[in-house]
Amino acid sequence: MSLLVEFDEFKGLSHDQFMEELDKILLISINKLRDNMDLRRRVMLFPTFEKVIQYRKVELLTQEEQADETY
């Protein structure tokens, strides 16, 4: 992680801001992977993605989707 801090875009960020930027990178990476996979691979890897997302507590759903899941 110390190597990431060396990039100019991360310099001067607080820990929370830095973690938020990493969450954005994680989300973009997962979305790109998902878009490039066929359905079979997506189904196989979804549990792994789900665990990573839950661990990082990244909100992937829109507010409408969150409301649907709540009810």
KAFEN-V35096 format. One record per residue. PHI is phi in degrees with one decimal (none if undefined). PSI is psi in radians with two decimals (* if undefined). OMEGA is omega in whole degrees, -180 to 180 (999 if undefined). Layout:
# KAFEN-V35096
phi->PHI psi->PSI omega->OMEGA
phi->PHI psi->PSI omega->OMEGA
This chain:
# KAFEN-V35096
phi->none psi->-0.48 omega->-179
phi->-64.1 psi->-0.50 omega->178
phi->-66.8 psi->-0.62 omega->179
phi->-63.3 psi->-0.60 omega->-178
phi->-66.5 psi->-0.36 omega->-179
phi->-71.1 psi->-0.36 omega->179
phi->-71.0 psi->2.45 omega->-178
phi->-57.5 psi->-0.61 omega->-177
phi->-67.8 psi->-0.30 omega->179
phi->-102.8 psi->-0.22 omega->-178
phi->-65.4 psi->2.39 omega->176
phi->83.3 psi->0.00 omega->179
phi->-83.0 psi->2.53 omega->174
phi->-72.1 psi->2.96 omega->-179
phi->-59.1 psi->-0.78 omega->-180
phi->-63.5 psi->-0.73 omega->178
phi->-65.3 psi->-0.70 omega->179
phi->-62.5 psi->-0.78 omega->179
phi->-65.7 psi->-0.62 omega->177
phi->-64.3 psi->-0.71 omega->177
phi->-64.8 psi->-0.69 omega->177
phi->-64.7 psi->-0.65 omega->176
phi->-61.1 psi->-0.72 omega->179
phi->-62.8 psi->-0.75 omega->179
phi->-62.7 psi->-0.75 omega->179
phi->-60.8 psi->-0.81 omega->-179
phi->-62.7 psi->-0.79 omega->179
phi->-62.9 psi->-0.74 omega->-179
phi->-63.9 psi->-0.77 omega->179
phi->-64.3 psi->-0.74 omega->179
phi->-63.1 psi->-0.72 omega->179
phi->-65.7 psi->-0.72 omega->177
phi->-61.5 psi->-0.80 omega->-179
phi->-60.9 psi->-0.73 omega->-179
phi->-66.3 psi->-0.48 omega->-177
phi->-94.0 psi->-0.01 omega->-178
phi->-101.7 psi->2.67 omega->172
phi->-79.6 psi->2.95 omega->-174
phi->-59.4 psi->-0.72 omega->-178
phi->-59.9 psi->-0.79 omega->-180
phi->-68.3 psi->-0.66 omega->178
phi->-60.5 psi->-0.76 omega->-180
phi->-64.0 psi->-0.69 omega->-179
phi->-68.7 psi->-0.65 omega->-175
phi->-92.4 psi->-0.18 omega->-177
phi->-55.8 psi->-0.77 omega->179
phi->-58.1 psi->-0.63 omega->178
phi->-67.2 psi->-0.82 omega->178
phi->-58.8 psi->-0.75 omega->-178
phi->-61.4 psi->-0.73 omega->179
phi->-65.2 psi->-0.74 omega->179
phi->-63.1 psi->-0.78 omega->-178
phi->-65.2 psi->-0.76 omega->179
phi->-64.1 psi->-0.69 omega->180
phi->-63.1 psi->-0.75 omega->-179
phi->-83.3 psi->-0.19 omega->179
phi->57.5 psi->0.73 omega->178
phi->-85.7 psi->2.27 omega->179
phi->-88.3 psi->1.95 omega->-179
phi->-94.3 psi->-0.40 omega->-174
phi->-86.6 psi->2.59 omega->173
phi->-72.2 psi->2.95 omega->-179
phi->-62.2 psi->-0.62 omega->179
phi->-65.3 psi->-0.74 omega->179
phi->-66.2 psi->-0.65 omega->177
phi->-64.2 psi->-0.71 omega->179
phi->-64.0 psi->-0.68 omega->179
phi->-63.8 psi->-0.70 omega->-180
phi->-70.0 psi->-0.53 omega->-178
phi->-69.0 psi->-0.60 omega->-176
phi->-95.3 psi->* omega->999
